[in-house]
């Protein structure tokens, strides 16, 4: 599968605080909630996720897009219907 992903500096078009993502990856299974979207000093966009145990995980938005495209994460709430890859 080939997917064109937005650049790391691009603002997410659908990823918003409260968005729930479900992982089926061993060791990372469960739900993650997007707590906030932040842009670092270099202009890169990060998503801060909270897991069910209260841990905070920061990752590039591109990594989330890639993980969804590869089936490692699945959006599980109504915002999911707005997801699309270019």
N, C-alpha and C positions, 0 to 999 in steps of 0.2 A: 504494500500500500504506500502510495506517495501522497504526502500532504504538504501544502505550503502553509507554514506557520507565520504568524505575525512576528515582527522583529521584537527583541527584548525591550526596546525602548517604546514600543507602541502601547497605548493605553488599552486595557481590556475592553471589549465591546459588550460583554455580557456577565463577566465575573464581578460579583458585587458582595459586600458583606452580607452574611446570612445564607449565601449559596452553600448548599450541602453537596459534598462529593463523597462517593463511596468507593473504597479501595478493596480489591480482592487479592492484592499481593500478599504472599506469605510474610508474616512479620509486621505488616502494615495494614492488615484488614480492619475494616470498620469505617465509620463515618468521620469526615472532617468538615468543619464549618469554616468558611472564609470569615476571619475576624476583621481584617482590613486589607486594603490595597495601598501600598506605599511606593514612592519613587525615590531611589537613592540619589546620592550626590552626582553620580555619573549619568543619571537619567534612566536607569534601568527600573522596570516595574517588577515589584515583588508582591506576592500574596502571602499573608500571614494566616496560617490555618491553626485551628484548635482541634485536638483529637478528643476522644471520649474520656481520656484520663487527665485532661486539663493541660497537656503539653502544648507548647506553641512551636510551630514549625514554619520557617520562612523559606520560600522557594521562588524562583523566577516564574513569572506568569507563563512564559514560553514552556517551562517544564510541565505546567498543568495542562496547557493545550496539547503538548506531545503525549502526556500520559492518557488523556482522554482519547486522542486519535489512535493510540496503541491498545486501548481497552483496559488499561491499568486503573483508571479512575472513571467513574460514571456519575454525571450530575443526577441527583435524585429528587429535585423539587421542581416546581413550575418554571423556574428560570431556565431549566435544562432545555426546554423546547426552543429557546432562542439561540442555542449553540450552533455554530457552523464554522467550517474551515473554508478559507478562501481557496 
